Amino acid sequence: MSAYHPHQPPGSPGNPNRRAIDAVDAPSAGGSPPFLPALVGGVAGVIVLLATTLTVRATVSGAADRLKHPQATAAAAESKVAVADQSEEKYCTPGFKTVLQRVLNACGLVGGESRRGCQPADVKTFASINDEDFNALFTPLKDRGAVIMFDDGSDALDPGAKKLLEERWMDRKGARYFFIVARASRTGSADFNRTLSHKRANSVHFFLQEQFKDPDLEKQVGMLWLGNEFAQLTKEYCDWPASRSSAKCNADALNRSAFVSWVDCRL
């Protein structure tokens, strides 16, 4: 066996790797010409470059369209959230679920560890919803909801209110969120009534805590205290289940209240 000197050129006759190099360079019998792989590689490169160019153009075009039509893009994204399920209640329409999602997000009822609640400014600013649309959100809940009525200037629950609250809480039917929407009549200042409506919402919440001792209650109950500044109820709610069915129904009596209801829609 001939010795291989480290300075011996790889292609010299004495190099034992000469045959391996020759085998790589020489085309096999009936094989492809040596330039064919280079040709195939070049064609593949052109195809990849063309595909990349088309993808970039499509992305740029889509971005330009979104800049020109931002409202349409936002509406399309929002509509993806609101999809009605056949197993849900009829009122769980895409429009209803869109508004519900806004209120849940604005009032800290989703994405957080604990309940935060909403006051009038929160609903108007963060939920971007007006009085009529807010009340329309709860209008379909007549059979699930109830109006818990209070004395003027009071946040105390009477026996009728407690009884109706128990009935509504027990009638969950697998719903995820229980809303408490407290109000106050137009008598008095905005600050006083906002505070009073907050106390009324707390009265309902504390009663449910003490009565049922549900460890998940904080994640289920959403409180909104609207005072007399936002979404006042009208006489059309007089035929709703109320804790004082024998009392005279008018706008003032209706708004000295806390509306309660489970909401059955899935989001």
TATAGI-V935327 format. One record per backbone hydrogen bond with DSSP energy under -0.5 kcal/mol. NH is the residue of the N-H (numbers start at 1). CO is the residue of the C=O. E is the energy in kcal/mol with one decimal. If there is no record, write none. Layout:
BEGIN
NH	CO	E
NH	CO	E
END
This chain:
BEGIN
5	3	-0.6
8	5	-2.4
12	9	-1.7
15	12	-1.8
16	14	-0.6
18	15	-1.8
21	17	-2.1
22	18	-2.5
23	19	-2.3
24	20	-1.6
25	21	-2.2
26	22	-2.4
31	28	-2.4
36	33	-1.7
39	35	-1.7
40	36	-2.7
41	37	-2.6
42	38	-2.0
43	39	-2.0
44	40	-2.4
45	41	-2.0
46	42	-1.8
47	43	-2.0
48	44	-2.3
49	45	-2.3
50	46	-2.3
51	47	-2.5
52	48	-2.4
53	49	-2.1
54	50	-2.1
55	51	-2.2
56	52	-2.4
57	53	-2.2
58	54	-2.2
59	55	-2.3
60	56	-2.5
61	57	-2.4
62	58	-2.4
63	59	-2.4
64	60	-2.3
65	61	-2.0
66	62	-2.1
67	63	-1.9
68	64	-1.8
69	65	-2.0
70	67	-0.5
73	69	-1.6
74	70	-2.2
75	71	-2.4
76	72	-2.1
77	73	-2.0
78	74	-2.4
79	75	-2.2
80	76	-0.9
80	77	-0.5
81	77	-0.6
81	78	-1.1
82	78	-1.1
83	81	-1.3
88	85	-1.6
92	89	-1.8
93	91	-2.3
97	93	-2.6
98	94	-1.8
99	95	-2.0
100	96	-2.5
101	97	-2.3
102	98	-1.7
103	99	-2.2
104	100	-2.6
105	101	-2.4
106	102	-2.6
107	103	-2.2
108	105	-1.1
109	104	-2.4
110	104	-0.8
116	107	-0.7
117	107	-1.8
118	223	-1.7
120	225	-0.7
122	119	-0.9
123	119	-1.8
124	120	-2.4
125	121	-2.6
126	122	-2.2
127	122	-1.2
127	123	-0.6
129	123	-0.8
134	130	-2.3
135	131	-2.4
136	132	-2.2
137	133	-1.3
138	134	-0.8
138	135	-0.7
139	135	-1.4
140	136	-0.6
141	138	-2.0
142	139	-0.9
144	141	-1.3
145	141	-2.6
146	260	-1.8
147	241	-2.5
148	146	-0.6
148	258	-2.3
149	147	-0.7
150	256	-2.6
154	151	-2.0
162	158	-2.1
163	159	-2.2
164	160	-2.1
165	161	-2.3
166	162	-2.2
167	163	-2.0
168	164	-2.4
169	165	-2.6
170	166	-2.3
171	167	-0.9
172	170	-0.7
175	172	-1.4
176	263	-1.0
177	263	-1.0
178	220	-3.0
179	177	-0.5
179	261	-3.1
180	222	-2.7
181	259	-3.3
182	180	-0.6
182	224	-2.7
183	257	-2.9
184	227	-2.0
193	189	-2.2
194	190	-2.2
195	191	-2.1
196	192	-2.5
197	193	-2.5
198	194	-1.7
199	195	-2.1
200	196	-2.2
201	197	-2.2
202	198	-2.3
203	199	-2.2
204	200	-1.8
205	201	-2.3
206	202	-3.3
207	203	-1.9
208	204	-2.1
209	205	-2.1
210	206	-2.6
211	207	-2.5
212	208	-2.3
213	208	-0.5
213	209	-1.8
215	213	-0.6
217	214	-1.6
219	216	-1.1
220	216	-0.7
220	217	-1.2
221	217	-2.4
222	178	-2.5
224	180	-2.8
225	118	-3.0
226	182	-2.8
226	224	-0.6
229	226	-1.5
230	226	-1.0
237	234	-2.1
238	235	-2.4
239	236	-0.6
240	237	-1.5
243	147	-2.2
245	242	-0.5
247	244	-1.0
250	248	-0.6
254	250	-2.5
255	251	-1.9
256	252	-0.8
256	253	-0.6
257	255	-1.3
258	148	-1.9
259	181	-3.0
260	146	-2.5
261	179	-1.6
262	144	-0.6
263	177	-2.3
END
